[in-house]
Amino acid sequence: MSNQANTTRTLSNKIAFVQGGSRGIGAAIVRRLAAEGATVAFTYVTSPAPAQALVTEIEAAGGRALAIQADSSDAVALKQAISIAAETFGGLDILVNNAGVLAMGPIDQFSLEDLDRTLAVNVRSVFVATQEAVRYMKEGGRVVTIGSTNADRMPFAGGAAYAMSKSAIVGLTKGLSRDLGPRGITVNNVQPGPVDTDMNPADSDFADSLKGLMSLPRYGKVEEIASFVAYLAGPEAGYITGASLMIDGGFSA
């Protein structure tokens, strides 16, 4: 939050909800939206300490934040979390769908349980959260989903279910943009490539194999993804909707 003082506060008086915001890309998005002036509610699943630490960090910098425990695969809990945020802060302007799971495996060994959870978190939660959030949104609202470059390119075996789930977001984004456009609400899909997080560190052996597939031979930073999301959530992006936008270092080039 050290850059808050010298950042143009493009989201002042806006209220944001981030599903999956306690770590990695999600936490970076929460920090950036708060730095831009937004009040931010976010969900976490099993680790209250990091979530509360993020709230404390934002509040120490003069912002407002709220952490709510909710598993994105639980539609009732997710809807309730959004309603709590909207009622606590007096509305909702920005929804960021960041929750996601990655299950890999050969198709002949991939369990239906893993498939169902992949679809529940990566696809159904986006539909559920958007359906609930737009109840509170007025003209100028923003919906941003974190998809994946793997929707367009899956260059190794074992990722069929994950790629399918992220490809579904492309179609859902297009359709939602038509549904919500008349209300002045934009809907976009950010598709990151490999990003340095604790779940996918840039110094792993797996990372080295991916770098050879990219135009820029490096992993992305969580802050780079967050800045892109903040732009789409801001006033200058009002004419962008229904788009799936790569931020992947040329992984899909």
Residue, then its C-alpha position, 0 to 999 in steps of 0.5 A: m500500500s506504500n504507493q497509495a499516496n502517489t496513485t491517481r485514485t480512479l476508484s474513489n467512492k466505489i465498492a468492490f467485491v473480490q471472490g478469492g482475494s486472500r492470496g496470490i493474484g486475488a490479494a494483489i487485486v484487493r490491494r490495487l483496488a484499495a489503493e485506487g480508492a475503492t472499498v473492498a470486500f473479499t472472500y477467503v476459504t480456510s485461512p482467516a489469518p492472512a485474510q485479516a492481515l490484508v484487511t489490517e494492511i488496507e485499513a492502516a493505509g486509510g482504506r476500508a476492507l472486509a474479509i468474508q469466509a465463503d467457499s465459491s463452490d457453495a452458491v448459497a454462501l457466495k450469494q450471502a457474502i455478496s449481500i453482506a458486502a453490499e448491505t455493509f457498504g451501501g451497494l456494489d460497483i465492481l465484481v472481480n471473479n478470481a476464485g479458481v481451482l486447477a486439477m490436472g490429470p490424464i483424461d482416463q484417470f480424471s475423476l468426476e469429483d474433480l471435474d464437478r469441483t472445477l466447473a463449480v468454482n471456475v464456471r458456476s461461481v462466476f455465474v452465481a456471483t454475477q447474478e447476485a452482484v448485479r442486483y446491487m449495481k447501477e449504471g457504470g458497474r464493472v464485472v471482471t473475471i480472471g480466466s486463463t490463457n489456457a482457454d486458447r492454448m493448452p500446450f501439454a497433456g492433462g489440462a483438458a478440464y481446466a482449459m474447458s472451464k476457462s474456455a467457458i468463461v469466454g462465452l459467458t463473458k460475451g453473453l453477459s455483456r449482452d445481458l448487462g450492456p443495456r444497464g451500462i454494466t461492462v463484463n470482461n475476462v482477463q486471461p493471465g499466462p503463468v504468474d509467480t505465486d506460491m502455487n506456481p512459483a517462477d523458480s520451479d522446474f515446471a516454470d522453466s518448461l513454460k518460459g520456453l513457450m513464451s515471447l517474454p521468457r519470464y513469469g508475470k507478476v501479480e501486480e501486473i495482473a492487478s493493474f490490468v484489472a484496476y484499469l478495466a474497473g475504472p472510468e477509462a475502460g467504459y467502452i470495453t465489454g465482452a472482451s477476453l484480454m490476454i496478459d500472458g507474456g506471449f504464451s498464446a502468440 
